[in-house]
Amino acid sequence: MELLRPSSSEEATSALGNGSRALAGGTELVPLMRDGLVRADTLVYIRDVVPSGIDGTRIGAGTTLAELEVDPQIPQALREACTQAASPQLRSMGTIGGNLLQATRCWYWRLGFDCWLHGGEKCFARDGAHREHAMVGNEQCASAHPSDVAAALLALGATVRTTRREFALAELYRLPTDDDRNVTTLAPDELILELDVPTPDASIYLKAMDRRKWSFPIVGVAAARFDSETRIALAGVAPIPWTLDSPAALEDATPLPGTAYKVDIARTLVRRALEGVAAPSR
């Protein structure tokens, strides 16, 4: 295997797109390669060419979760999401750019089943064990996106800048279709460089998980209030981070038999999150 150390983001992107893979913190890529889910003859080390650090509302994609969770400039929802994501060791290595691109934790996908997301004919979760799977957006694939950070940034209305374009974070994600089973819109030779995260009047991230610490979300709820508007986003409930237009939208959830309990958890966390960001009464 070859390891490339490009001297610029332009040089990095020119080395991508031909089956090679970008490597930053490695907390996502290395386990996937170890388990045979990702194969690459060439790794392109991007840690030196992707911006890092925090400057007002701007966050470099190479900034670690550990740096974000302690910085007072960062909105509360994002700090809380970082604090509750993984272990301290992983947070000290994992970057915010990589966290946004996490693969599903669906055990059928992780065990290499020829599932729908892998290009097969069937979502095995629908008829098999699926307690941790999706409750919305699951018509074709019932996997659940694991990123706490993505849900927080979605509620905060973050903007993404890549080596090609600038767009709202919501546009980074897409539900997979028969024609394209990717869950992101990022091109193979495109790198996330920076995020712009608006400062809300109030924000919060709440998370239900099987263990009290360092577990993926059963349901995560982020809420951010800007003047009279409050935005809500969910983690762990759909193949992508999920925007919730209103609490009433949970009535349209499509849980599998084993994920119906997630709807009740989501209702409770959404209510608590909205109470947490509500403007003080005068």
N, C-alpha and C positions, 0 to 999 in steps of 0.2 A: 504494500500500500504506500502511496506517495502523499506526503504532507506538503502543501504549498503555503508559503507565507507572503502574500501579496503586500505591496507597499502602498496601495491606494484602493478605495472602494471600486474604482473603475477596473483596476487590474483583477480584483476579486470577482467581479461579476463576469468578466471575460473568461474566467476559469470555470464558471458554473454553467449549468444548463446542458451538460453532456454526460450526466450520470454522476458527476462529482457532487460532494455535499459540503455545505458551509458548517464550520465548527467554531463555536464561541465558548460557552461554559462547558458544553458537553454533557450536561445532566440529562438531556433528552436523547441526543443522538447516540451516545455511547451505549446505553442499554438497548436501544433499538438495533444497533449493529451487532451487539453481543448475542441478541436473541434471533438474529437472522431476518428481522423484519425490514431492515434497510441494508442495502449493499452498495458499496462505493469503492472504486479503485483509488480515488483521489479525495482527500479532505482539504478544504480550503480554509485555513485559519484566519478568521475575520476579526478577532478581538482587537488587533492593532489598527484596523482601518474603519471600524464602526464607532461613531461617537459614543462617549459615555459621560456620565455626570449630569447634574441638575442645574439649570439656569432659569430661574423663574418658573414659567409654565412649560419650559422645554426639557425633555428628558431624553438623553442619548439611549439608543437601543441596546448599547453594551453595558448599561448601568445594572448592577446586580440588585436582586430583591432585598438583600441585606442593607444596601445603601439606601434604598427607598423607604424601608420601614422605619428608619430613624430620622429622616429628614423632615423638619417642621414645615418646609415649603410645600410638601406633598399633601394633597387633600386626604382627609381622614379615611375615606373609603378605600383609597389605594394603599395607604399605609397598613390598614387592617387586613386587606386582602393579602398583602405581601407577608405580613406577620404570621398569618394562618396557613400559608402555602409551604408545604414540605418542612424539612428539618433545618436547623441553623446551618449545617454543613452545606446542604443543597442551596439554600438561599444565598450563601456567600459565594457560590460559583454561578448559579443560574442567572441569566440576564433577562431583562424584561422583554426584549425582542424574541428570544427563544421561548419564553413562557407563553407568548401569544400564539405560537405555532405548535403547541403540544399536540401529540397524537392522542387518540381516544384511549381510555383505560379498559375498554370492552374486552373481556377475557377471551371471547371468540376471536376477535381480531388479533389480540396479543399472542394467542396460542397458534396462530397461523391457519385457522380454519379458512376454507374457501368461501368466505362470507360475502355478502353483497358489497360491502365496503372494499373488500379485496378484489372485486371484479366478478364474484360468483353470482349465483342465481338466487340466493336465499339469505335472509337475516336470521341467523340461528337463535338470536335472543328472543325472537317472537314466540317460539315454541319451547325454548329452553329456559334455564335459570336466567333471570333478568332483573333482580332486585335493585341493582345500581344503575339501571339503564334509563332511557328517556321517557318523559311523560308528555312531551310536545314535539312537533316537527319530526315525528318518527314514522312517517308513512312508508318510507323505503328502508331506512336504517335506524335502529333503536339505540345506537351508541350515545354516550353522554360526554360532552366536552368537559374536560377537567380543570380548566383554568379559572381560578379565583380572580386573578389579576385582570383577565379579559372582561369579566363581568363588571368589575369596578370601573375600568376605563370606558366601557360601553355606556354605563350610566352617567359618567362624567362628560361624555361627548367628546372624547379624545380624537385628535386628528393624527394620521400617520403620514410620515414622509419616507419614501423609499428612494432607491437609486433611479427610479423612473417617473414617479408621480407623487401627488399629495391627495389624500382622500380621508373621509370619515372612517373611523375604525369599523363601524358597522359594515362597510363595503369590503373589508378584508375577508369576511366570512360568507359562505353560501351553503345552503342545504345541497347535499349531493343529489345528482340526477342520473338517469340511465346513461346519458351522453357524457357526463363528467362527474366522477365520483370523488373529486377533491372537495374538501370542505373550506379551502381558502382560495382566494383569487390571486395569490402571489405567484408570479412566474418563476420557473426554476432558476433563472439567472437574475432574480430581483432580490435585493436585500432591504430590510427595514433599517433605516438610519436613525430616525428620531420620532418622538411623539410630542404633540402639543396638548397639554391637559389643562382645560379651563379651571378656574378656581370657583367652586360653588359657594353658596351661602352656608350650606351644611351638607354633609354626606356621611354615609355609614355603610359598612359591609358586615353582614351576619351570615353565619355558616352552620349548617347541621352536618355532622359527620359521625362515622361509627366510633372513632376514637376521639378523645378530648383534644389531642394534638396530632399534627402532622399526618392528616388523612385527607384524601380527596373529598370534594363536596358531595354529599348526598343531595343537598340543595344549598346553593349559595345565593344570597340576595344583596344586591347593591342598590342604594338609592342616593340620589343627588338632587338637591333643591337649588334652582336658579330663579331668584325672584319668586314668581307665583307658579313656576313650572317645576314639577318633580319628575325625574326620570328613574325608571326601574329596570334593572337587568338581572338575569338569573344565570347561575352556573350549575352544571351537573344535571340539567333537565332536558337537554336536546343535543343533537350532534354538533351544534355550534353554540356559542354564547347567545343567550336569548333575551331580546328586548320585550318587555311586558308593557303594553300600551296603558293598561290600568289594572287594578286588582281584579276587576270583573272579568278580565280576559282569561283568568284561570278557569272559568266555567267552560271554556272551549278546549281545555286540555284533553289529550287523547292517550291517557296512560294505558300501559299493558296491565294485565291483572296484578303482577307483582310490583308495579310502580305507582299504583293508585295512592299509596300512602304518601308519596312525594307531593301530591297536590295539597294534601292537608298541611304538610310541613311548609310548603311554599306560602299558603294563605297566612299562616301564623307569622312567618318571617317577614313577609311583605307588610303585614299590619304593624309589626314592631319596627321595621325599618322606616315606614312612613311616620310613625309616632316619633322616631328618633331624629328625623330631619324637619319636623314640623316647625313653622315659625312660632316664636313665643307669642302667647296671647297678650294683648295690650289692655 
